[in-house]
Structures are given as structure tokens and as C-alpha cells.
Amino acid sequence: MKAPASSPARSEPESSIALGAWLALFLVLGRSAVLLALELGHHGNRELAGLRLAHGFWPLLAVAGGVALAAGLGLWIATRSGSGSLSRSLRALVALALAAAAFLFLSGRLEGDPSRRIGTQTPLGSKALALTAVCALALALFFFTTRLRSLRAWLADARRGGLVPLVLLVLLATGLRVAYGGLGATMEVRRVEHELCGEKWEALRAHPEGAAAPGILCPAAEYRADGAARTTLVLPPPALVRRVLPGSDELLWLVGGAGIDHSVSTDALERYRGHSLRFRVHVNGARVFEASLPIQGSPAWVELGGGEGLELRGNSELELETVLLDARGQEVQPADPLRVGFGGLALERRERRARARASEQHPNIVLVLIDTLRADRTSAYGYERAPAGTRTTPHLEALAARGLLFEEACSTASWTWPSTASILTGLQPEEHGVQDGASSFLPRQLDTLAEALQRAGFTTAAWSGSPLIVPAKDFDQGFEFFDASREGRVRRSNVVLPGALEWLAVAREWRFFLYLHLMEPHMPYVPLPEGRALFAADVPHSFPARKPMDDSWELLQAGFSESGERRTESVVPPEEQRWIRDLYDGCVWSADHYLGQVLARLDELGLSANTIVAVTSDHGEELFDHGLLTHSSTLHRELVRVPLVLAGPGIPRAERVSTVLSNAGLGPTLARLGGSSIAGLTESAQASLDLLRPSAEGTVLFSTQQGWWNGVHRQPLFGLRKDQSVLHFAPQGTPWGKRTKDGKGEMRLYDLALDPDEQTDLASLEPARAQALLDELLLRLAGFEERRVETGGVVDEGTLDLLRELGYVGK
């Protein structure tokens, strides 16, 4: 007996094809939702998320169509097999195959781009993957269970079944292209005019034991973007403060968020269970913001204006209020000065600015910062491995061959936060204030390279693999798009670069500035398979990737005797030292491989002729040269000498510069090449930092607040290099075996002409030379301190956990 025409058991191929078309629609909609969630989870920028989805939609549709076609064919074969046990078994088999294919598709396993895959490194990622598996199974059951036969029959109607989903897919693709497929001719430029957390406020009401004061609040105990620490106006309830905003009648935006420090729910929950905190903002007496947050379970900031800020005028009267409410919503007086308040408070100026177009006379700029790359482990700087000719950085060499290589470029610090802040601002760490976990916010009142270029019409974007260089620490100033880790984890370049390379195709019609922060040489050392095969083939795969991180802390504790003699081999056997160096070289090769992808993409898009490419690093890696392993603890040459290469329009070709200089000059130099300048730098500073017109003086400074000196950790160290002389100064330093400070500190002197590896301290042999360098160092530091911008005060637990994860703080 024939099946009814509307039955899904009908054998006509067109019915199965129609069902396949609907399946393709469902898969594409589900995958689009996953992609949007992934993008927003990474960076939270809706425009960038839409842009990536719009440009990846047609390849997505092609893959979904293949899965759907296979499923439709399987369904057709299953329906032709009859109604016996064989048919049921075949249906079950096809349903399971569809569920597996749908799961692979929805989770991104069928795509070559790792940045589009659901990961399992975080609890949220694991839950999302489980939810994806459930959805894939539900989709398969929908198409194969007999109880949904009538609905499937309606979908499979040959007159409308195949056409409707195809029309919907075309409309969706077109809509995405129109809405997000390109960049408009203008862009919104935001500039912080005033920071408000540290300003003076009139207290109209205050808790008897806790007045309003600037501080640091962190709603989430773990490191996460929406609950990350912020500089905050702390207002223990009940509190009401008021001030008249600066400026005239111009339009401004109040940005920031209301939050409760995570310590409140830990320390005071039992006394205030069921209570909540109410936050209010009034402008000229009118309420413009209100939020009530429970004391328990509020691990995120509630943004003013939903993240867009609150529109107001300069010279307005602004009032901020916090109140504790009981379970009935009645105001109560807390016995404790609860740590709550408004974080990240600032006044922004916003304006529309036309996007500029690039040419050879007005080039684009790409800045690639390769984290933890020491110059002397790159073949561009002469490093070779056995067998002879094995090169760690062939793409960097090729770039230098058509540009300018700086042989003696130095970073301003031996770790990421302070040195990267210097590159972006042109300031020393003692000026910009970003020096440690307690001062890790890039001050918003400072001007940055991205802001300077944006004023010149550049479209600006950044992709960062570093969990330190993120918007939560205000490093996104001047960037229209900023993709960074929101989970406090290192992201390797196979996840970071695809979005950036895709963005280049969209931005190529405009003049752009792209900042890339790549993490390959940073510990843990995990090179690409090709890099491992070239440089670390003998390293056992059982050797833990994180063991060098543990070794680095063990060396600080037990790598030296009480008199200062090195005991490196007792902590890390010579064979393991070689393995670690080999893995590092493999990671250097891996970073260069990704640099090659960037350069190839510029060539592919026809952008190389009108794009300046700059490559540098924030610091190097010690690799046992002075008995330690990683970075941040000392100021030796292997840590502060970094690669620096410039190539492109207006840059000399195939030249090398031997002058000692600081890569803090990179930001001001690129700004000038872009037709702009970084505000706040004096004319003399701008001139001294111009890398294309280096000063003959050859004097640079570098520092770390994470210093290790004669067995004592966590102390400031300062360094000065003048031509071939290098001075290290520890203001709190003491001799080996002594812990009593005499107030004079200690210093070391090295002569690079005779001792390029800094192994022989000459301070006691040439005290006059050492003292002259110290006098110059102290004079310069005094000048920096006069211009210093404060950025914090205490380190929050989330930031401390992040530093611990990256190896800057011991377990």
C-alpha cells in the first residue's frame, strides 16, 4: 500500500532534499548563534562579532549544505528500505550520524579556524560544548522520530519545503552583509576627558567608619572581564556624594559601572543575608541610573547606560548614592563599611570622524609585538642552530632585508605590563605608572599611539593573545576593535590571527592601524609541530610544558648558595636545560611562522606597498644565562635587548642601526609616520624618541618592580645603559647573606665591549664610573617621578591569580 502524499516516508528525492534544506537552515542558525556567543565572549564588541559572522557566512552555508545533503540522502535511503527492523536500524544509524555531524558542525570542528571552535579550557566552554551536543541530538531526533511525522511532511512539501529555507538563508546572508559587511565612511572616536574616581567629592552622607575614597574593587574572585578589578570611587553605604563636573555646556558621556567587591559576600554575608545594595546616579537632580544588586551573587559590574554610558553636559551637578536595603526593600544602616562603589568613572568626549584612505604617501601601519622574544635567539640577529643554516626567524629576516633593523634596541622593562605601556605611550614606566599588579591600569588620561592615529583618520584594531594586554586594564584606548582574552588565559596565535587576517580584508579600503600581540615564545613553551621537529625533536613528549615554570620558582629559592654561587644544575639538570632552550627556539620559529602569515596576507590583499610593518618584543627570556630561567626578575641584556625591525614606505631599505635606543620610541615614531603625534610628550622627548633620527648619545633606562637581587625577591631594580656601559641599581639591595638595609642600596657595573654577556661586575673596581652612571640614573628618575601618573594602589585577588598563572607570582 502506498504511503500518503504528505507522509515523510514517501520515497521522492525532492522531499528528502527539502528536509535537507530545512536542516541546513537550522544548522546555520545554530552555528551563527554559537559564533556570536564565541565572539562576544572573547571581546564583547557587537560590531566586530557581526563583521566576522557576515564574512564567514557563505563558507558556513557551504559546510552546512554538505551536512544537510548527506542527511537528506541518508533519510531517503532509510525511507526506501521499508518498515522492518532493518529500516529502523538504518534510521537509527543515520540519526546518530546526523547527530555526530551536527555536533561537529555546531562546535566548529568541521572548520579549519580554531578561533571559531568551542573550547573546553573554561567551565563555560565545557558547558557550551555539552549544550551543543544536546542540541545536535535533538535536531537529529526531530528529523527521524516518527512522532513528528506530520510536521516533517509539511516542511518537506515539494512546493514550499525546499524554497522557503533557501530564501531565508539568502535573506539572512544579505542582511548580515548590509548590516556588518563593511566599515562606514565615518567612525566614532572616544576620548576620556576626565577621570572621576580620584577627584574630590563633597560628602553629603557617609558611613561613620568609611568615608568615600578612591580604591580598587573587584566583583569576581576569579579573573574575568565583566568582574575584573577597576579603579573605583568606594562609597560604603549609606553614602551620597556630589560634585560639579568640569567643562562648559559641551556634550559628554559618563562611563563606568556599579559593583560590589567579592569580599563583601565572603566577609559579611551572614550578617546581611537577603540584603541588597542600591546604586543611584542623579544629574542636576534628575535620576538617570538605578540598580539594586544582591550582596550574594553579584560577580559583575552593572554598566551605566547598559555599557553605552550616560549622556550629560559639562558643568552639570552629579550625585552618586549607595544604600543598603533589607529583604523588604527598606533602607538599613550597616554596621560594617561595605566595599561597594562606582568603578571606572570617567567623562568621555565622543565625535564622528571621517575614515582616511591609505596610499604610499599615507601608509597603513601594522605593529606586531612578539611577547618574550629575545633578540639573540633570532636568525635576523645572527643566531643559527646546528645543522648550520637552520633559522629561527626567516620571515623577520626577509622583512629586515627590505627595511631597517635596530641592533641595540632595549625595552623599558623586563616584563609585559610596563614595557608594552611604554611602547604605546612613549613614556617610561616611572612616568606612565604601569609597573606591577597594584598599578596595572593604563591611565586613561594619557594619550596612546592608537588615539593619535585615530585622530588622523586611521581605522584602529587590535588582537591580543596576552591576558595582560586587555580592555579590562584600559589598554584598548583608541582602538575601535579590540579582541582579547576575557578569561585570564594565554591565547596562541592560531586562535588570535584568523580574526585579524579576516579583518584586514574588510579594512583594506581604509587607512588602518593593526596591533597584534603574539604569545608563542612565552611560557609554557608549546611550539608548533613543525617548530618542535626542527628545534626540539629530542625533547620527550612526556616533558611537562609547565615544568619550566615550576623550575623558574625553584631557581629563585634554591638556585644559589647563601654566598651567591650558582647551583642551577641541582635544580634543573643540564639535559633539561637543553630541552627548555630547544623548546624556546621552536616557539620562536612558531612566532615567526605566524608573522609570515601576516606578511603573506598583506601581499595577498595588495597592501604591502602602502603598509609600514613594525616588529618588536616587550622583553626577552633569561634561559639560565644568569642562573634564572624566565623574565621580570632581573635586567640583564638577554631580557632588555629586543628585536626591532621597521619596513615599508618611507623606511630605509636593507639598513642596520647600531645606536643604542629604546623601543619606547616606537609609538612616537609610528605616530609621526602616520601624520600625527602622541599628546603629552614634550618636543624634546618626541625628538629623542624618533627611531628614524636616533640620538648619538645612546642612553636608555629600564626597570622592574618584580626584581630579584642577591636572593631577595619583590624589590625594585633600575638600569641604565650608556653606550657600552651598563649599571644595575637596587635601592633596597643587600649583599648575599644579609637582610639589613643600610639605605644606600647596591649596584653592579658591566662593560659590554669587554663582557657582552654581563658576567663580570666592575662596580668595586671602577667606583667612579659606577657612581657617575648612578648619578645620571637618579637624576632621570627624579624627573620621571615629577610626571608620574598613579594607576592603582593594591593588587586584587583576580589580578594576583592571573600573575600566578603566568608565572610572575609563586604558587
N, C-alpha and C positions, 0 to 999 in steps of 0.2 A: 504494500500500500504506500502511495506517495505521501511524503510529508507535506503539510500545508505550505502555501507560498510564503507565509510570514515566519515559518519556523527557522530557527538558526541551524537546524540540521540539514537544510537544503544544501545541495552539492554545488550550486552555481558558483564559479570562482569569483564573480563580481561581488557576491555577498561577503565572502571572506576578505576580499580586498577592501570593501567598505569598512568592515570591522577593523581591518588593519589601519585604515586612515584615522579612525577614531582613536585607536590605540596610540598612533603617532602623536595625535593632539594631546592626549592625556600625559604621555611621556614628556613631551616638550614643555607642557605647562608645569609638570612636577619638577623637571630638571631646571627650568627657569627659576622657580621658587627656591631651589637649592642654591643655584648660582648667586641669586640676590642675597640670600642669607649668608653665604660664604663671604661675599664681597663686603657686605655691611658689617659682618663680624670682624673682618680684617681692619677696615679703615673707617667705616661709618659714613662714607661720602656717597650720597644717593646718586649724584650726577656721574661719578666715576663707576659706580655699580651698574647704572643704566647704560653707560657707554660700553662697558665690557660685554654686557649682555647683548646689546644691539649689534656689535661687531662679531660676536661669536654665535649669532642665532642661526644663520644658514648652515654652517658646519654642524651645528647641533641638530638641525632638522634632518640633515642627510643621515646622520647616525641613527636618529630615532626612526626615520623611514626604513632603514635597513632592518632594524629590530622588528618593526611593525610588519614589514613584508614577510619576514621569516615566520612571525607568529601567525599571520593570516594564512600562509601556506600550510603551516602545521595544523591550524584549525580545519582547513579544507580537507587535508588528508585524513584527519581524525573523523570528520563527519562522513566521509565516504566509506569508512571501514565498518559501518553498520552499528548495531546497538548491543553487541555481545560483550563478553568480558574483555576480548581483545581491544574493542573500541574504547572501553572505559580505561583500560591500562594505557592505551595510546594517548587518550585525553589527559590522563594524569601526568604522563611523561612530558607531553607538550606544555601543560600548565606549569610544571616545575621548571622546564627550560625557559619559558617566558618569564617566570618569576626571577630566575637567576640573571637572565639578560636585562630585565628591567632594573634589578638591583645594581648591576654593573654600570648600567647607563645612568641611573639617577645619582649614584655615588661618584660618578666621574671616572670609573676605572676603564671605560672604553675610550677615554680621551688621552692624548699624549701630554697634556699640560697638567703637571702636578698641582698647580695653584688652583685648579678647578675641582680638586678631589676633596671629599670629606675625609678629614684625618681622624686619628684615634689618640693623638697626643694629649688631649684635654678631656675632662669629663663631659663637656658639652659636645665635643666631636664624637665621642663614643655613643652618647645618647642619640645624636643625629643619625649616626650610621645604623643604629638599631631601628629607629623610626623609619628610615629609608627601606630597610629590609621588610618591615611590616607593610609599608605602602606597596612595595613591589609584589608581595604575596597577595595582597588584597586586589590589586589590579589583575593579576593572573586569574584569581578566582572569579572575578567579575566576568571575564570572557569565557570561562569554561564551566562554571557551575550551572546545572540545569534549572535552578530556581529563578535565574534571571533571564530565562529564555525569551520572554515577551519583549523585555527592554532591548535585548540584543537584536531581536528581529526588527524592532523599529529603527535602531541605529544602522542595521545592515540593509535597509531598503535601498535598492539599487538606484532609485531616482534621486534620493537625497543623502544617503549614507556616506558615499564617498566624496560628494561635493562640499557639503557643509564644513567638515573639519578642514578640508584643504583651503576653503575660502577664509575660515577663521585663522588658519596659520599664516596665510598671506597678509591678512589684515594686521595680525599681531606683529609680523616682521616689519611691515611698512610703518606701523605706529611707533615701534621702537626706533627705527631709523630716523623718523621725523623728530621724535622727542629727544633722543640721546645720541644719534648717529654722528653728530659733529659738534664743533665748538662755535658759538655765536661770534659775531664780529666785535662784541664788547664783553667785558668781564667785570665782576665785582671785585674791587680792591678794598681790603680791610686793613686798618692801621690802628693799633692801640694808642690812644692819646694820653690816657691817664690810668695808672694802677691805683686802685682804691683800698686794697687790703691794709696797706701800711700807712694810709693817710690818717690825719687827726679827725676824729668824730666827736660831736657833742653828745654826751651820755644823758638821756632823759630818764632812763630807768636802768637799773643794773642789779645783778645778784650781789648780795653783801660780801660774798667771798670770791667773786670772779668778775672783774670788770672787762669790758670789751678790749680786745688786744689782738694784734696780728699774730698768726701762728701757722701751724700745719695741721690739716685734718685729712683723714683717710677713711672713708666709709667702709672699705673692704679690707679684711685682714690679709687676703691673698692679693697678688699683683694682678689687677685687671683694669682696663681703660676706664670704664664707667664708674669705678670706685677708687681710682688712683688718688694719691695724695695731691693736695693743692695748697698753695699759699692761701690763707683764709683769714677773714675777719671773724675771730672767735667771739660768739655772743652767748655766754651762759645764761639761760633763761631764769627769770624774766629779764629781757633786755630790749631797750629801744634806743637807737642812736640816730643822729641826724647830722646832715651837713649840706651846704650849698655847693653844687657841682661847679667845677671850673668851666670857663668858656663863656661865650656870649649866647646868642639865641640860635646857634647853629644846631642842626640835627645830629644827634649822637645815638649810640646804642649801648645799653647797659648789658654786659655779658657776665656770666658766672653761674653758680648753682648753689642750692641749699643742701646741706648734708649733716649727718650725724657721724662722729668718729666711731669706728668699730669698737673702741674701748668702752663706750658707754653701755652697750648691750652686754658686755662682759662684766664690767665692774658694778653697774647699778641696776641690772635688770630685775633682780629680786625685789628691790625697793620700789621700782616703778613699773612692775609688770602690768600690761594693759594700758599704759600711758602712751601718749604721743607728743610729738613736738610740732608746733605750728609756726610756720615761717611766713612773714608778710613783707611786702615792699610797697611803699607809698611814694608817689611823685606829686609834689605840690598838693598834698592832702588826699589825693585820689589813689585807691588801692589798685595796683597794676599786677600784683602777683600774690598768690597764696598757695601754700602746700602744707599738708599735715602728714607727718611720717611717724610710723610706729617706732618705738625705741628698739624693739626687736625686729629684725628682718628688713633693714633699710640699708643694703650694702652698696648703694649707688647715689650719685648726685642727681638732684632734680633740677634740670637746667631752666634758667629764666627764659620765658618765651618759648619753651619747648626746644631749646637749643639755638633759636634764632636771635635771642636777646630781646630786650625791651626798648622800644623807641621812646626817646625823650629829647629834651632840649638842654643845651648848656645853660648854666645859671639857675637850673631847677633845684628845688629843695627835695632831697632824697632822705627817706626814713626806712630803716631796717628794723624788724622786730622778730624776736623769738619768744615763745611762750610754751610752758609745759601744761598739757591737758590730761585730766584723768580719764577713766573709762567712760564717764558720762559726758565728756566733752567740756568739763568745767576747768577753768584755769586754777592751777595749784602752784604753791611755792615749793620748789625742790630744795632739799637740804644740801644737795651737792651742786657745785658749779659744773654742770654738764658741758662737755666739749662738743658744741654744735655751732654752726655759723654759716656764712656765705663764702664759698671758695671761688678763687679765680676772678674776683670782682674787678672789672675794668670798663673804661669807656672807649668805645670804638668809633672811628670815623669810617664811613663807607661811601664809595663812589663808583660809578661806572666809568670804565676806561677802555678805549679802543685797543684792540689787539694789533700789534705791529706785524709786519711781514719781513721775512729774512732775505738776505742777499749776501754776496761775498763781502760787501762793504758793511753790512749789518748782520753779522752771523748769529746763528743759534749757539747755545753753549750746553755742553754735556759735561758734568763733573762726576767722575767715578771715584769713590773713596773705597779702597780695599782694606778692610779692617785688619790690623795686626800684621801688616806686610813690611818686613824689614828689607831695606834696600839691597844689602849684600847677599840676599838669597834669591835675587832676580838675575836672570841672564842679561837683562838690559843693563845691569850694573857690573857685568863681568863674571857672574857666577856660573860655573859649569860643573856638571856631575860626571862621574865615570859611568859608562864609557864617554870619552871626550865628545863633546858636541851635543850631549843631552841638555836641552834648555828648559828652564822652568817657566820663562815668560816670553815666548816667541812673538805674541801679539803686542806686548808692550814694547819689545824691540822694534817691531815694524812701525809702531806709532812714533817712537823716538826718531826713527830714520827719516820721517817726514816732518819732524818738529824739533822741539827743544827739550833737552834733558838736563836737569839740575843735579849735579853730582853730590853736592853737600847741603841738601835741604834738611831742615830739622823741624820736628813738631814742637809745639809749645808745652807738651806734657807727655807722659809715658802711658797714658790710658785714654779711653774714648771720650768721656763726657767733656773734660776741659779742652782737649785738643780739637775735637770737632766743633765745639762752640767757637774756638779761635778761628778756624777756617771760615766759618760762616759770618763772623763779625769783624775779623781783622784785629781783634783785641787779645791781649794776654789773659790767662786765667785770673790773674790778680785784678784785672780790670772788669771782665765780664762776670766774674763771681761764680762761675760754674766749676766747682773744684772737688766735690765729694757728694756722698749720698745726702747729706744735710743741705747742700746747696746745688741741687741738680736741675733746677728750672732755668731755662734760658730766659733772662729778663725780657719782658715784652716791651719795655721802653727802649731797648736797644734796637738799632737798625741792623738788618741782616742782608746778605747777598741776594736772597730771593726777593726781599722787599725792594731793594734797589733796582733789580732788573724788572720787577713788576711795574715800577713807576715808569720804566722806559718802554712799556707795552709788551713785555715778554709774557707768554703763557708759561706758567711755572708748575712743575710736578716733581714729586719725589717718591721713590720706592726704597724703603729701608728694611734690611734684614736684621738690624740690631734692635733689641728690645730697649736700648738706652736712648736711641735717637728716634723719638716718637712724639706725637702731638700732646700726649699727656704730660710731657716735660717741656712743652711750648717750643719744640723745635720745628713746628710747622708754620712759623711766621713767614708770610709772604708766599706760601705755596697754595695754589688753587686746588691742587690734588695732592694728597699725601697718603700713601699706602704703607702701613707699618704694623708691626706686631702689637696686638691688643691683649695678648695672653702672657707677656713677660717671657717669651721664648725666642731663641735664635731661629731665624728663618734662612735657609740656604737659598742660593741663587736660582736653583731650578724652580722654586716657588715664587721668588721675588721678580725675576726678569720677564716672564711671559707677559704679565700685565703691562710692564713698562715698554716692551717692544711693540706690543699691540697699540699702546697709546701713541707711540711715535707716528704710526700711520695716520692717526686721526689728527694729530697736532702739526703735521708737516707743512700744511699751508700757512701756518702762522710762525712767528719768531718765538722760539721756546727755550726754556732753561730746564734741563732734566738733571736731577741729583739722584745718584744711585749709591747706596751704601751696601756693599757686598761683604759677606762674613766668612768666606771659605777658610782663610788661614787662622781664624780664631778657634781656640779650643772649645769643645773637643775636636780633635783633628780627624775629619772624616772626608778623605779625598774622593773624587770621582773614581770609578773602577779603572779608567784609563790612566789617571794620575797615580793611582796606587800601583798599577802594573809597571809604570815607568820608573818610579822612585822608591817604592816601598814594597816591592814584590816579596822580600824576605820576611816582612813583618807578619807574625802569625795572626790569623783572623780571630784567634781567641784572646788576643791582647785587647783589654777593655779600652774603649775610646775615651772614657772619663778617668782612667787611671792616671794620666799625666796631671790632671787637675788635683787629684789627691797627692801625687808626688810633689807638686809645687808647694803645698802647705806643709808637707813633711820636711821639705828642704828648709823652709823658714824656721822650723822648730829644731831640727836635728842635723841640718846640713853643714854646720860649722861647730868647731870646738869652742870652749869658753875663751880661748885666746885668739880665735878668728881663723883657725886653719880649716880649709875646706875638707868636708867629709862626704862629697857628693856620691861617690861610689857606694858608700854604706847605706845610702837611701835609695838610689837608683842605679842598678848595675850597669856597667858600660854597654852591654848589649842592648838593654832597654833604652839607654840614652840614644844609641844609634837609631833604634826603631822610631823613637819620638822625632828625631831630626828628619828621618826619611818620610814619615807621615806628614810632617810640616811641609816639606818640599812638594809632596804630592798635592797638598792643599793649595800651595802657591800656584802650581800648574793648573789646578782646577779653577782658581780665581781668574787666571789669565785666559783660560778657555772661555769663561763667561764674558770677559772683556772682549774676546774675539767675536762673540755673538752680537754684542752691542755694535762693534765697528762694522760687522757684516750687515747688520740691519740698516745702518746709516747708508752704506753703499747701495743696498738693495732699493732703498727709498729715494736714492739720488740726493742725499743730504750731505754727503761728506765734503763737498766743495764749499758749502757755506755753513759749516759747523765747526766750532772750536771744541776740541776734546781735551779735558784735563784729567789726569790720573794721579792720585797720591794715596797716602795712608795716614791714619791718625797716630800710629806708633808701630814699633816693631815687636820682637819677641826675643827673650834672653837666650833660651835654648842652652843653658848651662855655662855660657861664656864667663860668667862671674859667680858661678855656684848656684844660681837660681834658675827657674825654668820659664815663667810666663812674663808678665809685664806689670806695670804700675808701681812696683816696689823700689825701683832704682831709676837712675837717669843715665845709664851708660849708653854708649854710642849705638849698640845694637837695638836699643829701644827708641832713641830720639832721632836717629838718622833714618829718613824715609824716602821712598822714591817720589819723584815729581817730574811729570812729563806733560808738556803742552804741545798741541799740534792743531793746525787749521789756518784759516785766513788771518793774515796779519802777524803770524808767528814765524820766526826764522826757521829755516829747514835744515835738518841734519847738523845741529849745533849742540855743543855741550857747555854748560856754565859751571865753573869751578868755585865761584864765590859762595861763601857760607851765608845762607839766608834761611828765613823761617817760612814754613808753608802757611803761616797766618797771613802772609801776603797774597795768598791765592784768591781769597774773597775780594779784596780791593782791586786786584789786577783784573779779575774777570768782570767785575762791575764796570771798570773803566773801558774794557774791551766791548762791553755791552752798551756803552754810551751813557753810563750812569755813575753813581758813586755811593758808597756807604756813608750815611749821615752819622755825625758824631765824631768822626776821625779828623784830626787836625790836618792842615795841608802838609805839614812836615811828616806826619805819620803816613798819610797817603803816599807821599813821595818815597819814604823809606821802605814801604811795603810793596812797591811796584816791582814785580818779579822780572819784568822785561827791561828795567833800568836799575839793576841791583847796585846797592851801595858798595863801595870798595872797602868799607870798614869791616864787614864780615863779623858782626857781633849778634848773637842770638841768645835768648833766655828760654829755659824750660823748667818745669816743676812738677811735683806730685804731692798731694796730701795723704797718699797711701804709702808713704815711704818706709823703708826698712834700712836701718843703719846700725851696724855692729851688733846685730842680734835683737834689736828693739824695733818693733813694728808700729804702724799707725803714727807716724810723725811727718811733719812737712820737710821736704827736700827741695832745694833750689839749685839750678845750674846755670852757668854762663859759659858760652864758647866765644872766644875772640881769636879769629884766625885759627891757629893750631893749638892754642892754649884752652884747656877746659877746667873749670872749677866746679866742684860739687860742695854744697854747703848745707849742713844740718843744724839749724838753730838750737835744737834740743838734743843734738847728738852727744854721745859719751863714748869713751874708749871701750874696747872689748872688756867684758867682765865687770864694768862699772855702771851703776844706775843713778849716781848722784850728778845732777846737772849743775854746772858752775855758771851758767848764764852766757858763756861765750860760744857754745856750740863747737862743732868740728868741721873741718874742711879737707878736701882732697884735691890735688892738682895733677893734671895729666898733660903731657906734650905729645900731640898726635903725630907730629913729624917724626919723632923717635919711637913712639909707642902707640900705633894706630888702634890697638885693641884695648887701650886703657887698663893695663895690668900693673903699672908701676906708679905709686903715689909719690909725687915730688914735693908735697907741701912742706915737709920738715927740712928738705934740702934747699928749697928756694922760697923761704918765707916772705921775702919782699914781693916777689912776683905773685904769690898767692894772695897776699894782703891787698895788692893793687887791684886784682880782679874782684876780690870780695868788696872792696870799697865801691867799685863801679856797680856791682850787683845790688848792693844795698841802696845805692842812690837811685837806681832804676826802680827797684821795688817800692821805694818810698813814693816815687811819682805815680806808680800804678795804684797804690793804695788810696791816694787822693781822689782818683777817678773811679774807684771800685763801686760796683752795683751789687747790693745784697740780694740774694735769691732764696733764702730759706733760713734755717736755724737748727732744726733737728731732723734726723732721718726717721722716716716712718717704717713700720714693720714690712709693708709691701715692698718698698724700695730695698730694704735690707735683705729680704728673701731673694729679690731679683739679683742683687750683687753677689749673694751667696751662690746662686745658681750659675752665675757667670764666672765664679772663681775669684772674685775680688775680696770676698769675706770668707773666713774659715767656717767649716760646718759646726 
